Amino acid sequence: MAAKYPLSPAMWRFVERSRAFASDSPRLDAQRAAYARMCKAFAPPRPAGLLVVDSCLPAAPPVRVRRYRPERPAPPGGWPALLYLHGGGWMLGGLDSHDFICADLAARLGLLVLAVDYRLAPEHPFPAALQDCLRAWQALSLGELDEALDPRRLLVAGDSAGGNLAAALCLALRDGGAPSPAAQILLYPLLSAAPSPSRIDCVDAPLLGLGDVQACLDAYLPLAALHRQPLALPLEAADFTGLPPAFVAVAEFDPLRDDGERYGAALRAAGGEAGFYPGSGLVHGCLRGHGIDEVEALHEALRRAVQGFLAAGSGERQAGEDSTAEHQPGE
């Protein structure tokens, strides 16, 4: 496998350490517990100086969220904010699994991050998770959080299944005529069930193979007809106009690599903006691989993209400057 997937030694160590947490049990509760243990083992301490608050948004059922922001007064004009939707194949994860990335973005960039504990499949298949994410966006965009927010600088981001939900949220808001995020940030998103070259090239890729992708799709989309539903799989959309500018990052050794590439290309073909990060040397789920050069480069590109979108929203960006410009690893 090392010959087929030429990862750096540090990335291989990350892969092997991640695999060590895998459960032999087919039971979903065992898989979720194993994933939670892995996430906890990789999680760094939260940065100092953050206010972190858990709460529930009124809904049927209520939606649990976690809010992060610097522990200081809001800047003039209000906090820029980012809605973060976690990965985990729609079946795993929650507020704790991606606490590290939410806390890091809030502390480093000085913004409010709202994470969503959306309902998980297969107990709650499509569209439950998307409904919860839309409810959280409503709370953020309509000022329900009792925070001073800058309405011009509200973004959405997500990784893997969360990237799917972020893209679907943008489609749903556009189609419903509701205010949309100023930008969408997708990290190795799952956006299609269709065959693609990367699904062949990376059929047995480290940490996510094609069988894993299919298991996630089966859990979230139990009916085959749902594979043609754009809000379930955004690459099924017939129209990509009117969507927010995007930053799309993929991993080189990931069966989902082509999903991100195709989505960015579709936005650009429709006249939109989409920056692209090719993720050389990366595997799916690598965000928690702290200290690995190629992962740190991804984090830096992510932060630069967020900063660019926030600057554009505040009018600070110079005319013609592109906040979604492509970044290469190590740039």
VENFENHU-V208429 format. One record per run of one state. SS is the DSSP state (2 for helix, 1 for strand, 0 for the rest). FROM is the first residue (numbers start at 0). TO is the last residue. Records with the same first field share a line. If there is no record, write none. Layout:
SS: FROM-TO + FROM-TO
This chain:
0: 0-7 + 19-26 + 42-48 + 57-61 + 70-77 + 85-97 + 109-110 + 117-126 + 141-147 + 159-159 + 176-181 + 187-195 + 201-208 + 220-222 + 228-232 + 236-243 + 249-251 + 253-255 + 269-272 + 277-281 + 283-284 + 288-291 + 314-330
2: 8-18 + 27-41 + 98-108 + 127-140 + 160-175 + 196-200 + 209-219 + 223-227 + 233-235 + 256-268 + 285-287 + 292-313
1: 49-56 + 62-69 + 78-84 + 111-116 + 148-158 + 182-186 + 244-248 + 252-252 + 273-276 + 282-282
